[in-house]
Amino acid sequence: MRRIGLLGCGNVGEIIAHKQEGFIIAALHDAVYARAQAVEDECGGAPAYESFDEFLAQDLDIVVEAASVSAVQAHAEAVLLSGKDMVILSVGGPYR
């Protein structure tokens, strides 16, 4: 079963947490730590990480971004350089 790191725990992240099927959410991160903590129980106790580096250091197969274009800009390179795959849900932002 694939182990997912959920980057972004707002509306879309909560939907993903509720609809888990065929994967396990193994780690949570949000710029607002309290949002990640609020989703922990919905993910079967997946731990929330305040530090992005600690989140990324977890045993994850894929990081699913459900945060924002700015989160992609801030974290995508680190995710890919860590050897993890990434699914980006945020689209439509300006390219810089």
N, CA, C and O atoms as a CHARMM CRD file, in Angstrom:
* protein
*
  384
    1    1 MET  N      0.83600  -1.16800   0.00000 PROA 1      0.00000
    2    1 MET  CA     0.00000   0.00000   0.00000 PROA 1      0.00000
    3    1 MET  C      0.89000   1.24400   0.00000 PROA 1      0.00000
    4    1 MET  O      1.86600   1.32000   0.74600 PROA 1      0.00000
    5    2 ARG  N      0.55300   2.18600  -0.81800 PROA 2      0.00000
    6    2 ARG  CA     1.35700   3.41600  -0.92000 PROA 2      0.00000
    7    2 ARG  C      1.18300   4.29200   0.31300 PROA 2      0.00000
    8    2 ARG  O      0.09300   4.43100   0.86700 PROA 2      0.00000
    9    3 ARG  N      2.31300   4.87800   0.71700 PROA 3      0.00000
   10    3 ARG  CA     2.32900   5.78500   1.86700 PROA 3      0.00000
   11    3 ARG  C      2.38200   7.22100   1.34800 PROA 3      0.00000
   12    3 ARG  O      3.31100   7.60700   0.64000 PROA 3      0.00000
   13    4 ILE  N      1.37300   7.99700   1.71400 PROA 4      0.00000
   14    4 ILE  CA     1.20100   9.34800   1.20000 PROA 4      0.00000
   15    4 ILE  C      1.55700  10.36800   2.27000 PROA 4      0.00000
   16    4 ILE  O      1.19900  10.20600   3.43700 PROA 4      0.00000
   17    5 GLY  N      2.25800  11.40900   1.87200 PROA 5      0.00000
   18    5 GLY  CA     2.45400  12.58000   2.71300 PROA 5      0.00000
   19    5 GLY  C      1.52500  13.65500   2.18900 PROA 5      0.00000
   20    5 GLY  O      1.61600  14.03400   1.02100 PROA 5      0.00000
   21    6 LEU  N      0.64000  14.14900   3.02300 PROA 6      0.00000
   22    6 LEU  CA    -0.33900  15.14600   2.60200 PROA 6      0.00000
   23    6 LEU  C      0.18100  16.53000   2.95600 PROA 6      0.00000
   24    6 LEU  O      0.30900  16.87600   4.13000 PROA 6      0.00000
   25    7 LEU  N      0.47800  17.31400   1.93400 PROA 7      0.00000
   26    7 LEU  CA     0.97600  18.67600   2.08600 PROA 7      0.00000
   27    7 LEU  C     -0.19500  19.62000   1.85400 PROA 7      0.00000
   28    7 LEU  O     -0.56000  19.90000   0.71200 PROA 7      0.00000
   29    8 GLY  N     -0.77600  20.10300   2.93200 PROA 8      0.00000
   30    8 GLY  CA    -1.94300  20.96900   2.85300 PROA 8      0.00000
   31    8 GLY  C     -3.14000  20.26400   3.46300 PROA 8      0.00000
   32    8 GLY  O     -3.56600  19.21300   2.98400 PROA 8      0.00000
   33    9 CYS  N     -3.67700  20.84500   4.51700 PROA 9      0.00000
   34    9 CYS  CA    -4.75500  20.19500   5.26300 PROA 9      0.00000
   35    9 CYS  C     -5.99000  21.08700   5.35500 PROA 9      0.00000
   36    9 CYS  O     -6.70800  21.06000   6.35500 PROA 9      0.00000
   37   10 GLY  N     -6.22800  21.86500   4.32400 PROA 10     0.00000
   38   10 GLY  CA    -7.43400  22.68000   4.26300 PROA 10     0.00000
   39   10 GLY  C     -8.57500  21.86700   3.68800 PROA 10     0.00000
   40   10 GLY  O     -8.65800  20.66300   3.93000 PROA 10     0.00000
   41   11 ASN  N     -9.45600  22.50300   2.93300 PROA 11     0.00000
   42   11 ASN  CA   -10.64700  21.83000   2.40300 PROA 11     0.00000
   43   11 ASN  C    -10.30900  20.61500   1.54700 PROA 11     0.00000
   44   11 ASN  O    -10.86400  19.53700   1.76100 PROA 11     0.00000
   45   12 VAL  N     -9.42000  20.77200   0.59300 PROA 12     0.00000
   46   12 VAL  CA    -9.08200  19.66000  -0.29700 PROA 12     0.00000
   47   12 VAL  C     -8.34700  18.56900   0.47900 PROA 12     0.00000
   48   12 VAL  O     -8.61100  17.38400   0.27900 PROA 12     0.00000
   49   13 GLY  N     -7.44400  18.95400   1.34600 PROA 13     0.00000
   50   13 GLY  CA    -6.74000  17.96900   2.16700 PROA 13     0.00000
   51   13 GLY  C     -7.68100  17.15900   3.04500 PROA 13     0.00000
   52   13 GLY  O     -7.49300  15.95400   3.21500 PROA 13     0.00000
   53   14 GLU  N     -8.69000  17.81300   3.60200 PROA 14     0.00000
   54   14 GLU  CA    -9.66600  17.09600   4.42300 PROA 14     0.00000
   55   14 GLU  C    -10.46900  16.09800   3.59100 PROA 14     0.00000
   56   14 GLU  O    -10.77600  15.00300   4.06200 PROA 14     0.00000
   57   15 ILE  N    -10.80500  16.46800   2.36800 PROA 15     0.00000
   58   15 ILE  CA   -11.53500  15.53800   1.48800 PROA 15     0.00000
   59   15 ILE  C    -10.67400  14.30500   1.21100 PROA 15     0.00000
   60   15 ILE  O    -11.16200  13.17600   1.26300 PROA 15     0.00000
   61   16 ILE  N     -9.40600  14.52400   0.91900 PROA 16     0.00000
   62   16 ILE  CA    -8.49700  13.40200   0.67000 PROA 16     0.00000
   63   16 ILE  C     -8.40700  12.51600   1.91300 PROA 16     0.00000
   64   16 ILE  O     -8.42300  11.29000   1.80600 PROA 16     0.00000
   65   17 ALA  N     -8.31500  13.13000   3.07800 PROA 17     0.00000
   66   17 ALA  CA    -8.22800  12.37300   4.33100 PROA 17     0.00000
   67   17 ALA  C     -9.47600  11.52600   4.55300 PROA 17     0.00000
   68   17 ALA  O     -9.37500  10.38900   5.01200 PROA 17     0.00000
   69   18 HSD  N    -10.64200  12.06300   4.23400 PROA 18     0.00000
   70   18 HSD  CA   -11.90100  11.33000   4.41800 PROA 18     0.00000
   71   18 HSD  C    -12.06300  10.19700   3.41900 PROA 18     0.00000
   72   18 HSD  O    -12.69900   9.19000   3.73200 PROA 18     0.00000
   73   19 LYS  N    -11.50100  10.33700   2.22700 PROA 19     0.00000
   74   19 LYS  CA   -11.74100   9.38000   1.14000 PROA 19     0.00000
   75   19 LYS  C    -10.59000   8.41400   0.93500 PROA 19     0.00000
   76   19 LYS  O    -10.46100   7.85000  -0.15100 PROA 19     0.00000
   77   20 GLN  N     -9.75700   8.20500   1.92900 PROA 20     0.00000
   78   20 GLN  CA    -8.62300   7.29500   1.78100 PROA 20     0.00000
   79   20 GLN  C     -9.09100   5.92000   1.32600 PROA 20     0.00000
   80   20 GLN  O     -9.89900   5.27300   1.99300 PROA 20     0.00000
   81   21 GLU  N     -8.58600   5.49300   0.21300 PROA 21     0.00000
   82   21 GLU  CA    -8.85400   4.13600  -0.25600 PROA 21     0.00000
   83   21 GLU  C     -7.71100   3.74000  -1.17900 PROA 21     0.00000
   84   21 GLU  O     -7.44800   4.40300  -2.18200 PROA 21     0.00000
   85   22 GLY  N     -7.04800   2.67000  -0.83400 PROA 22     0.00000
   86   22 GLY  CA    -5.93700   2.19900  -1.65200 PROA 22     0.00000
   87   22 GLY  C     -4.60300   2.84500  -1.30400 PROA 22     0.00000
   88   22 GLY  O     -3.60000   2.59100  -1.97000 PROA 22     0.00000
   89   23 PHE  N     -4.58300   3.67300  -0.27300 PROA 23     0.00000
   90   23 PHE  CA    -3.34300   4.30500   0.18000 PROA 23     0.00000
   91   23 PHE  C     -3.49000   4.63800   1.66100 PROA 23     0.00000
   92   23 PHE  O     -4.58900   4.65800   2.21300 PROA 23     0.00000
   93   24 ILE  N     -2.35200   4.89500   2.27500 PROA 24     0.00000
   94   24 ILE  CA    -2.31100   5.27900   3.68700 PROA 24     0.00000
   95   24 ILE  C     -1.71000   6.67300   3.76900 PROA 24     0.00000
   96   24 ILE  O     -0.64500   6.92300   3.20400 PROA 24     0.00000
   97   25 ILE  N     -2.37100   7.56900   4.45500 PROA 25     0.00000
   98   25 ILE  CA    -1.75500   8.86300   4.73500 PROA 25     0.00000
   99   25 ILE  C     -0.84200   8.65700   5.93700 PROA 25     0.00000
  100   25 ILE  O     -1.29500   8.32900   7.03300 PROA 25     0.00000
  101   26 ALA  N      0.44900   8.85600   5.70800 PROA 26     0.00000
  102   26 ALA  CA     1.45100   8.55100   6.72300 PROA 26     0.00000
  103   26 ALA  C      2.01300   9.78300   7.41200 PROA 26     0.00000
  104   26 ALA  O      2.64000   9.66500   8.46500 PROA 26     0.00000
  105   27 ALA  N      1.80100  10.97000   6.83600 PROA 27     0.00000
  106   27 ALA  CA     2.33000  12.20100   7.42200 PROA 27     0.00000
  107   27 ALA  C      1.53700  13.38900   6.89500 PROA 27     0.00000
  108   27 ALA  O      1.03700  13.37900   5.77000 PROA 27     0.00000
  109   28 LEU  N      1.43700  14.40800   7.73600 PROA 28     0.00000
  110   28 LEU  CA     0.68200  15.61500   7.40100 PROA 28     0.00000
  111   28 LEU  C      1.53500  16.84900   7.62900 PROA 28     0.00000
  112   28 LEU  O      2.32000  16.90900   8.57500 PROA 28     0.00000
  113   29 HSD  N      1.37400  17.83500   6.75000 PROA 29     0.00000
  114   29 HSD  CA     2.03700  19.12600   6.95500 PROA 29     0.00000
  115   29 HSD  C      1.15500  20.22000   6.37800 PROA 29     0.00000
  116   29 HSD  O      0.56700  20.06600   5.30700 PROA 29     0.00000
  117   30 ASP  N      1.07300  21.31500   7.09800 PROA 30     0.00000
  118   30 ASP  CA     0.36400  22.49600   6.63600 PROA 30     0.00000
  119   30 ASP  C      1.10100  23.70500   7.18500 PROA 30     0.00000
  120   30 ASP  O      1.69200  23.63500   8.26200 PROA 30     0.00000
  121   31 ALA  N      1.07100  24.80900   6.46000 PROA 31     0.00000
  122   31 ALA  CA     1.71000  26.03200   6.94000 PROA 31     0.00000
  123   31 ALA  C      1.11300  26.46400   8.27500 PROA 31     0.00000
  124   31 ALA  O      1.79100  27.07800   9.09800 PROA 31     0.00000
  125   32 VAL  N     -0.15800  26.13900   8.48200 PROA 32     0.00000
  126   32 VAL  CA    -0.81500  26.38400   9.77300 PROA 32     0.00000
  127   32 VAL  C     -0.86100  25.03900  10.49100 PROA 32     0.00000
  128   32 VAL  O     -1.71800  24.20200  10.20800 PROA 32     0.00000
  129   33 TYR  N      0.05400  24.84500  11.41000 PROA 33     0.00000
  130   33 TYR  CA     0.22600  23.55300  12.07700 PROA 33     0.00000
  131   33 TYR  C     -1.06800  23.03400  12.68900 PROA 33     0.00000
  132   33 TYR  O     -1.31700  21.82900  12.66600 PROA 33     0.00000
  133   34 ALA  N     -1.88100  23.90800  13.22600 PROA 34     0.00000
  134   34 ALA  CA    -3.14500  23.48800  13.85700 PROA 34     0.00000
  135   34 ALA  C     -4.07000  22.79600  12.86000 PROA 34     0.00000
  136   34 ALA  O     -4.82600  21.90200  13.24200 PROA 34     0.00000
  137   35 ARG  N     -4.02400  23.19500  11.58700 PROA 35     0.00000
  138   35 ARG  CA    -4.85800  22.51600  10.57500 PROA 35     0.00000
  139   35 ARG  C     -4.38100  21.08500  10.36900 PROA 35     0.00000
  140   35 ARG  O     -5.19700  20.17100  10.24900 PROA 35     0.00000
  141   36 ALA  N     -3.07700  20.88500  10.32800 PROA 36     0.00000
  142   36 ALA  CA    -2.54300  19.52200  10.18400 PROA 36     0.00000
  143   36 ALA  C     -2.91400  18.68200  11.40000 PROA 36     0.00000
  144   36 ALA  O     -3.27800  17.51400  11.26100 PROA 36     0.00000
  145   37 GLN  N     -2.82600  19.26600  12.57800 PROA 37     0.00000
  146   37 GLN  CA    -3.19800  18.54100  13.79700 PROA 37     0.00000
  147   37 GLN  C     -4.67500  18.15600  13.77900 PROA 37     0.00000
  148   37 GLN  O     -5.03800  17.07500  14.24300 PROA 37     0.00000
  149   38 ALA  N     -5.51700  19.02100  13.25400 PROA 38     0.00000
  150   38 ALA  CA    -6.95900  18.76400  13.22200 PROA 38     0.00000
  151   38 ALA  C     -7.31300  17.58500  12.32200 PROA 38     0.00000
  152   38 ALA  O     -8.35400  16.95600  12.51300 PROA 38     0.00000
  153   39 VAL  N     -6.46100  17.27600  11.34400 PROA 39     0.00000
  154   39 VAL  CA    -6.73000  16.20200  10.38600 PROA 39     0.00000
  155   39 VAL  C     -6.14800  14.86400  10.86100 PROA 39     0.00000
  156   39 VAL  O     -6.47000  13.82100  10.29300 PROA 39     0.00000
  157   40 GLU  N     -5.30600  14.88100  11.88200 PROA 40     0.00000
  158   40 GLU  CA    -4.64800  13.65400  12.35300 PROA 40     0.00000
  159   40 GLU  C     -5.62400  12.50600  12.58800 PROA 40     0.00000
  160   40 GLU  O     -5.40500  11.40200  12.08900 PROA 40     0.00000
  161   41 ASP  N     -6.68400  12.74300  13.33000 PROA 41     0.00000
  162   41 ASP  CA    -7.62900  11.66500  13.65800 PROA 41     0.00000
  163   41 ASP  C     -8.34900  11.14000  12.42600 PROA 41     0.00000
  164   41 ASP  O     -8.67500   9.95500  12.36300 PROA 41     0.00000
  165   42 GLU  N     -8.60200  12.00000  11.44700 PROA 42     0.00000
  166   42 GLU  CA    -9.28100  11.57900  10.22200 PROA 42     0.00000
  167   42 GLU  C     -8.39800  10.66600   9.37700 PROA 42     0.00000
  168   42 GLU  O     -8.88900   9.95800   8.49700 PROA 42     0.00000
  169   43 CYS  N     -7.11400  10.68600   9.64300 PROA 43     0.00000
  170   43 CYS  CA    -6.15900   9.88300   8.87100 PROA 43     0.00000
  171   43 CYS  C     -5.69000   8.66200   9.64900 PROA 43     0.00000
  172   43 CYS  O     -4.62200   8.11800   9.36700 PROA 43     0.00000
  173   44 GLY  N     -6.45500   8.24300  10.59200 PROA 44     0.00000
  174   44 GLY  CA    -6.05300   7.07300  11.36700 PROA 44     0.00000
  175   44 GLY  C     -4.85900   7.34300  12.25300 PROA 44     0.00000
  176   44 GLY  O     -4.10000   6.43000  12.57600 PROA 44     0.00000
  177   45 GLY  N     -4.68900   8.58300  12.64500 PROA 45     0.00000
  178   45 GLY  CA    -3.59200   8.92400  13.55500 PROA 45     0.00000
  179   45 GLY  C     -2.29300   9.27700  12.86700 PROA 45     0.00000
  180   45 GLY  O     -1.24200   9.28100  13.50900 PROA 45     0.00000
  181   46 ALA  N     -2.33500   9.57500  11.57600 PROA 46     0.00000
  182   46 ALA  CA    -1.11600  10.00700  10.88300 PROA 46     0.00000
  183   46 ALA  C     -0.56500  11.23600  11.59600 PROA 46     0.00000
  184   46 ALA  O     -1.32500  12.15600  11.89800 PROA 46     0.00000
  185   47 PRO  N      0.72500  11.27400  11.87000 PROA 47     0.00000
  186   47 PRO  CA     1.27600  12.40500  12.61100 PROA 47     0.00000
  187   47 PRO  C      1.36500  13.68400  11.77000 PROA 47     0.00000
  188   47 PRO  O      1.65300  13.65400  10.57300 PROA 47     0.00000
  189   48 ALA  N      1.10900  14.79100  12.43900 PROA 48     0.00000
  190   48 ALA  CA     1.27700  16.11000  11.83400 PROA 48     0.00000
  191   48 ALA  C      2.67300  16.61500  12.18200 PROA 48     0.00000
  192   48 ALA  O      3.14300  16.44300  13.30600 PROA 48     0.00000
  193   49 TYR  N      3.31900  17.22700  11.22400 PROA 49     0.00000
  194   49 TYR  CA     4.65800  17.77200  11.43100 PROA 49     0.00000
  195   49 TYR  C      4.62800  19.27100  11.21900 PROA 49     0.00000
  196   49 TYR  O      4.14600  19.76200  10.19800 PROA 49     0.00000
  197   50 GLU  N      5.15200  19.99000  12.20400 PROA 50     0.00000
  198   50 GLU  CA     5.23100  21.44100  12.08200 PROA 50     0.00000
  199   50 GLU  C      6.35400  21.83100  11.12400 PROA 50     0.00000
  200   50 GLU  O      6.24200  22.81500  10.39400 PROA 50     0.00000
  201   51 SER  N      7.42400  21.06200  11.13000 PROA 51     0.00000
  202   51 SER  CA     8.57900  21.30900  10.27900 PROA 51     0.00000
  203   51 SER  C      8.41800  20.57300   8.94800 PROA 51     0.00000
  204   51 SER  O      8.15700  19.37000   8.92800 PROA 51     0.00000
  205   52 PHE  N      8.57300  21.29200   7.84500 PROA 52     0.00000
  206   52 PHE  CA     8.49800  20.64300   6.53400 PROA 52     0.00000
  207   52 PHE  C      9.61800  19.62700   6.37900 PROA 52     0.00000
  208   52 PHE  O      9.40400  18.55800   5.80800 PROA 52     0.00000
  209   53 ASP  N     10.80800  19.94200   6.87600 PROA 53     0.00000
  210   53 ASP  CA    11.93400  19.00700   6.74500 PROA 53     0.00000
  211   53 ASP  C     11.66200  17.69400   7.47800 PROA 53     0.00000
  212   53 ASP  O     12.01000  16.62600   6.97500 PROA 53     0.00000
  213   54 GLU  N     11.04600  17.76000   8.65300 PROA 54     0.00000
  214   54 GLU  CA    10.69200  16.53500   9.37900 PROA 54     0.00000
  215   54 GLU  C      9.62500  15.75400   8.62200 PROA 54     0.00000
  216   54 GLU  O      9.69300  14.52900   8.53000 PROA 54     0.00000
  217   55 PHE  N      8.64700  16.46100   8.08400 PROA 55     0.00000
  218   55 PHE  CA     7.60500  15.83800   7.25900 PROA 55     0.00000
  219   55 PHE  C      8.23700  15.08400   6.09300 PROA 55     0.00000
  220   55 PHE  O      7.90900  13.92400   5.84300 PROA 55     0.00000
  221   56 LEU  N      9.14200  15.74600   5.38600 PROA 56     0.00000
  222   56 LEU  CA     9.76400  15.16300   4.19500 PROA 56     0.00000
  223   56 LEU  C     10.67900  13.99100   4.53400 PROA 56     0.00000
  224   56 LEU  O     10.90400  13.12000   3.69300 PROA 56     0.00000
  225   57 ALA  N     11.20000  13.96100   5.73700 PROA 57     0.00000
  226   57 ALA  CA    12.10900  12.88300   6.15000 PROA 57     0.00000
  227   57 ALA  C     11.37300  11.56600   6.43100 PROA 57     0.00000
  228   57 ALA  O     12.01500  10.53800   6.64600 PROA 57     0.00000
  229   58 GLN  N     10.04900  11.58600   6.43100 PROA 58     0.00000
  230   58 GLN  CA     9.27500  10.37600   6.72300 PROA 58     0.00000
  231   58 GLN  C      9.32600   9.40000   5.54600 PROA 58     0.00000
  232   58 GLN  O      9.66500   9.77300   4.42300 PROA 58     0.00000
  233   59 ASP  N      8.98400   8.15600   5.82900 PROA 59     0.00000
  234   59 ASP  CA     8.94900   7.10300   4.81200 PROA 59     0.00000
  235   59 ASP  C      7.68300   7.28700   3.97000 PROA 59     0.00000
  236   59 ASP  O      6.62000   6.77200   4.31700 PROA 59     0.00000
  237   60 LEU  N      7.80500   8.01900   2.86900 PROA 60     0.00000
  238   60 LEU  CA     6.66700   8.34200   2.00200 PROA 60     0.00000
  239   60 LEU  C      6.97200   7.91200   0.57800 PROA 60     0.00000
  240   60 LEU  O      8.10200   8.04100   0.10600 PROA 60     0.00000
  241   61 ASP  N      5.96000   7.40300  -0.09600 PROA 61     0.00000
  242   61 ASP  CA     6.10500   7.08400  -1.51300 PROA 61     0.00000
  243   61 ASP  C      5.79600   8.29600  -2.38500 PROA 61     0.00000
  244   61 ASP  O      6.45300   8.53300  -3.39800 PROA 61     0.00000
  245   62 ILE  N      4.78800   9.05500  -1.97500 PROA 62     0.00000
  246   62 ILE  CA     4.31400  10.19000  -2.76400 PROA 62     0.00000
  247   62 ILE  C      3.93000  11.31800  -1.81800 PROA 62     0.00000
  248   62 ILE  O      3.35600  11.07800  -0.75600 PROA 62     0.00000
  249   63 VAL  N      4.24700  12.54000  -2.20500 PROA 63     0.00000
  250   63 VAL  CA     3.73700  13.71400  -1.51200 PROA 63     0.00000
  251   63 VAL  C      2.61200  14.27000  -2.37100 PROA 63     0.00000
  252   63 VAL  O      2.80800  14.56600  -3.55000 PROA 63     0.00000
  253   64 VAL  N      1.43700  14.41100  -1.77800 PROA 64     0.00000
  254   64 VAL  CA     0.29000  14.98100  -2.47800 PROA 64     0.00000
  255   64 VAL  C      0.12700  16.41100  -1.99200 PROA 64     0.00000
  256   64 VAL  O     -0.13700  16.65400  -0.81400 PROA 64     0.00000
  257   65 GLU  N      0.28800  17.35200  -2.91000 PROA 65     0.00000
  258   65 GLU  CA     0.13000  18.76600  -2.57800 PROA 65     0.00000
  259   65 GLU  C     -1.32800  19.14100  -2.73100 PROA 65     0.00000
  260   65 GLU  O     -1.91100  18.99700  -3.80500 PROA 65     0.00000
  261   66 ALA  N     -1.91200  19.62300  -1.64800 PROA 66     0.00000
  262   66 ALA  CA    -3.30100  20.08900  -1.63900 PROA 66     0.00000
  263   66 ALA  C     -3.33600  21.44000  -0.92400 PROA 66     0.00000
  264   66 ALA  O     -4.25700  21.72300  -0.15700 PROA 66     0.00000
  265   67 ALA  N     -2.33200  22.26300  -1.18100 PROA 67     0.00000
  266   67 ALA  CA    -2.17400  23.50600  -0.42400 PROA 67     0.00000
  267   67 ALA  C     -2.40300  24.73400  -1.30000 PROA 67     0.00000
  268   67 ALA  O     -3.45800  25.36500  -1.22800 PROA 67     0.00000
  269   68 SER  N     -1.42100  25.06700  -2.12100 PROA 68     0.00000
  270   68 SER  CA    -1.49200  26.27600  -2.94400 PROA 68     0.00000
  271   68 SER  C     -0.33600  26.28700  -3.93000 PROA 68     0.00000
  272   68 SER  O      0.61600  25.51600  -3.80500 PROA 68     0.00000
  273   69 VAL  N     -0.43500  27.16100  -4.90000 PROA 69     0.00000
  274   69 VAL  CA     0.65800  27.31300  -5.85900 PROA 69     0.00000
  275   69 VAL  C      1.92600  27.74900  -5.12800 PROA 69     0.00000
  276   69 VAL  O      3.02200  27.30400  -5.47000 PROA 69     0.00000
  277   70 SER  N      1.78600  28.61000  -4.13000 PROA 70     0.00000
  278   70 SER  CA     2.97100  29.05200  -3.39100 PROA 70     0.00000
  279   70 SER  C      3.61600  27.89200  -2.62300 PROA 70     0.00000
  280   70 SER  O      4.83500  27.87700  -2.44800 PROA 70     0.00000
  281   71 ALA  N      2.82600  26.93500  -2.16900 PROA 71     0.00000
  282   71 ALA  CA     3.39700  25.75100  -1.51000 PROA 71     0.00000
  283   71 ALA  C      4.18200  24.91700  -2.50700 PROA 71     0.00000
  284   71 ALA  O      5.23300  24.36800  -2.17500 PROA 71     0.00000
  285   72 VAL  N      3.67500  24.82300  -3.71900 PROA 72     0.00000
  286   72 VAL  CA     4.41100  24.10500  -4.77500 PROA 72     0.00000
  287   72 VAL  C      5.73400  24.81000  -5.03700 PROA 72     0.00000
  288   72 VAL  O      6.78000  24.16400  -5.10700 PROA 72     0.00000
  289   73 GLN  N      5.69500  26.11700  -5.18000 PROA 73     0.00000
  290   73 GLN  CA     6.91100  26.87400  -5.43100 PROA 73     0.00000
  291   73 GLN  C      7.91100  26.72700  -4.29600 PROA 73     0.00000
  292   73 GLN  O      9.11800  26.66900  -4.53300 PROA 73     0.00000
  293   74 ALA  N      7.42000  26.66500  -3.07100 PROA 74     0.00000
  294   74 ALA  CA     8.30500  26.57900  -1.90900 PROA 74     0.00000
  295   74 ALA  C      8.86800  25.18400  -1.67600 PROA 74     0.00000
  296   74 ALA  O      9.98200  25.05000  -1.17000 PROA 74     0.00000
  297   75 HSD  N      8.11100  24.12900  -2.03800 PROA 75     0.00000
  298   75 HSD  CA     8.49900  22.78600  -1.60200 PROA 75     0.00000
  299   75 HSD  C      8.73100  21.74700  -2.69600 PROA 75     0.00000
  300   75 HSD  O      9.34900  20.72000  -2.41600 PROA 75     0.00000
  301   76 ALA  N      8.27500  21.95800  -3.90200 PROA 76     0.00000
  302   76 ALA  CA     8.35600  20.91000  -4.92700 PROA 76     0.00000
  303   76 ALA  C      9.79100  20.47000  -5.20900 PROA 76     0.00000
  304   76 ALA  O     10.06100  19.27500  -5.32600 PROA 76     0.00000
  305   77 GLU  N     10.68300  21.39900  -5.31400 PROA 77     0.00000
  306   77 GLU  CA    12.07100  21.03500  -5.61100 PROA 77     0.00000
  307   77 GLU  C     12.64500  20.12500  -4.52700 PROA 77     0.00000
  308   77 GLU  O     13.29500  19.12700  -4.83500 PROA 77     0.00000
  309   78 ALA  N     12.40700  20.46500  -3.25900 PROA 78     0.00000
  310   78 ALA  CA    12.91600  19.64200  -2.14700 PROA 78     0.00000
  311   78 ALA  C     12.30200  18.25300  -2.18200 PROA 78     0.00000
  312   78 ALA  O     12.99100  17.26300  -1.93400 PROA 78     0.00000
  313   79 VAL  N     11.00900  18.17000  -2.48800 PROA 79     0.00000
  314   79 VAL  CA    10.34800  16.86200  -2.56100 PROA 79     0.00000
  315   79 VAL  C     11.00600  16.00600  -3.62700 PROA 79     0.00000
  316   79 VAL  O     11.35900  14.85500  -3.37100 PROA 79     0.00000
  317   80 LEU  N     11.17200  16.55600  -4.81400 PROA 80     0.00000
  318   80 LEU  CA    11.73900  15.79300  -5.92100 PROA 80     0.00000
  319   80 LEU  C     13.20700  15.44100  -5.67500 PROA 80     0.00000
  320   80 LEU  O     13.64300  14.33800  -6.00400 PROA 80     0.00000
  321   81 LEU  N     13.96200  16.36400  -5.10400 PROA 81     0.00000
  322   81 LEU  CA    15.37300  16.08000  -4.80400 PROA 81     0.00000
  323   81 LEU  C     15.51600  15.01000  -3.72300 PROA 81     0.00000
  324   81 LEU  O     16.55400  14.35500  -3.63400 PROA 81     0.00000
  325   82 SER  N     14.48800  14.83200  -2.90700 PROA 82     0.00000
  326   82 SER  CA    14.52900  13.78700  -1.87000 PROA 82     0.00000
  327   82 SER  C     14.26300  12.40000  -2.45100 PROA 82     0.00000
  328   82 SER  O     14.37900  11.39400  -1.75200 PROA 82     0.00000
  329   83 GLY  N     13.90400  12.35500  -3.74400 PROA 83     0.00000
  330   83 GLY  CA    13.64300  11.07200  -4.39000 PROA 83     0.00000
  331   83 GLY  C     12.20100  10.62300  -4.30400 PROA 83     0.00000
  332   83 GLY  O     11.87200   9.50400  -4.69600 PROA 83     0.00000
  333   84 LYS  N     11.34100  11.48200  -3.79600 PROA 84     0.00000
  334   84 LYS  CA     9.92500  11.13800  -3.68000 PROA 84     0.00000
  335   84 LYS  C      9.16400  11.66600  -4.89300 PROA 84     0.00000
  336   84 LYS  O      9.54700  12.67000  -5.49300 PROA 84     0.00000
  337   85 ASP  N      8.09200  10.98100  -5.24100 PROA 85     0.00000
  338   85 ASP  CA     7.20800  11.46400  -6.29300 PROA 85     0.00000
  339   85 ASP  C      6.27600  12.50400  -5.69200 PROA 85     0.00000
  340   85 ASP  O      6.09700  12.56600  -4.47500 PROA 85     0.00000
  341   86 MET  N      5.67800  13.32900  -6.56700 PROA 86     0.00000
  342   86 MET  CA     4.78300  14.37900  -6.09400 PROA 86     0.00000
  343   86 MET  C      3.59900  14.50500  -7.02500 PROA 86     0.00000
  344   86 MET  O      3.75000  14.49800  -8.24700 PROA 86     0.00000
  345   87 VAL  N      2.42100  14.61900  -6.44100 PROA 87     0.00000
  346   87 VAL  CA     1.20100  14.91300  -7.18000 PROA 87     0.00000
  347   87 VAL  C      0.82500  16.34000  -6.81400 PROA 87     0.00000
  348   87 VAL  O      0.65400  16.66200  -5.63800 PROA 87     0.00000
  349   88 ILE  N      0.69700  17.19200  -7.82300 PROA 88     0.00000
  350   88 ILE  CA     0.36700  18.59700  -7.60400 PROA 88     0.00000
  351   88 ILE  C     -1.08400  18.82100  -8.00600 PROA 88     0.00000
  352   88 ILE  O     -1.46700  18.58700  -9.15200 PROA 88     0.00000
  353   89 LEU  N     -1.88400  19.27600  -7.05300 PROA 89     0.00000
  354   89 LEU  CA    -3.29200  19.54200  -7.31700 PROA 89     0.00000
  355   89 LEU  C     -3.54900  21.01200  -7.64700 PROA 89     0.00000
  356   89 LEU  O     -4.51900  21.33200  -8.33400 PROA 89     0.00000
  357   90 SER  N     -2.68600  21.90500  -7.16300 PROA 90     0.00000
  358   90 SER  CA    -2.87900  23.33500  -7.41900 PROA 90     0.00000
  359   90 SER  C     -2.41100  23.68400  -8.82200 PROA 90     0.00000
  360   90 SER  O     -1.28300  23.38700  -9.21800 PROA 90     0.00000
  361   91 VAL  N     -3.30100  24.31900  -9.55700 PROA 91     0.00000
  362   91 VAL  CA    -2.96200  24.72900 -10.91800 PROA 91     0.00000
  363   91 VAL  C     -3.42800  26.15700 -11.14500 PROA 91     0.00000
  364   91 VAL  O     -4.23300  26.69100 -10.38100 PROA 91     0.00000
  365   92 GLY  N     -2.91700  26.76200 -12.19500 PROA 92     0.00000
  366   92 GLY  CA    -3.43500  28.05500 -12.62200 PROA 92     0.00000
  367   92 GLY  C     -2.67000  29.24000 -12.09300 PROA 92     0.00000
  368   92 GLY  O     -3.00200  30.37400 -12.43900 PROA 92     0.00000
  369   93 GLY  N     -1.66800  29.03500 -11.27400 PROA 93     0.00000
  370   93 GLY  CA    -0.91900  30.17000 -10.77100 PROA 93     0.00000
  371   93 GLY  C      0.06800  30.67400 -11.79600 PROA 93     0.00000
  372   93 GLY  O      0.43200  29.94300 -12.71700 PROA 93     0.00000
  373   94 PRO  N      0.50600  31.91000 -11.65300 PROA 94     0.00000
  374   94 PRO  CA     1.47200  32.46700 -12.59700 PROA 94     0.00000
  375   94 PRO  C      2.83900  31.78900 -12.44300 PROA 94     0.00000
  376   94 PRO  O      3.26400  31.47800 -11.33000 PROA 94     0.00000
  377   95 TYR  N      3.49700  31.57200 -13.53300 PROA 95     0.00000
  378   95 TYR  CA     4.82600  30.99900 -13.52700 PROA 95     0.00000
  379   95 TYR  C      5.82500  32.11400 -13.32700 PROA 95     0.00000
  380   95 TYR  O      5.70500  33.17900 -13.93200 PROA 95     0.00000
  381   96 ARG  N      6.80800  31.87700 -12.48400 PROA 96     0.00000
  382   96 ARG  CA     7.84500  32.91000 -12.24900 PROA 96     0.00000
  383   96 ARG  C      9.19000  32.37100 -12.54300 PROA 96     0.00000
  384   96 ARG  O     10.18400  33.08300 -12.40600 PROA 96     0.00000
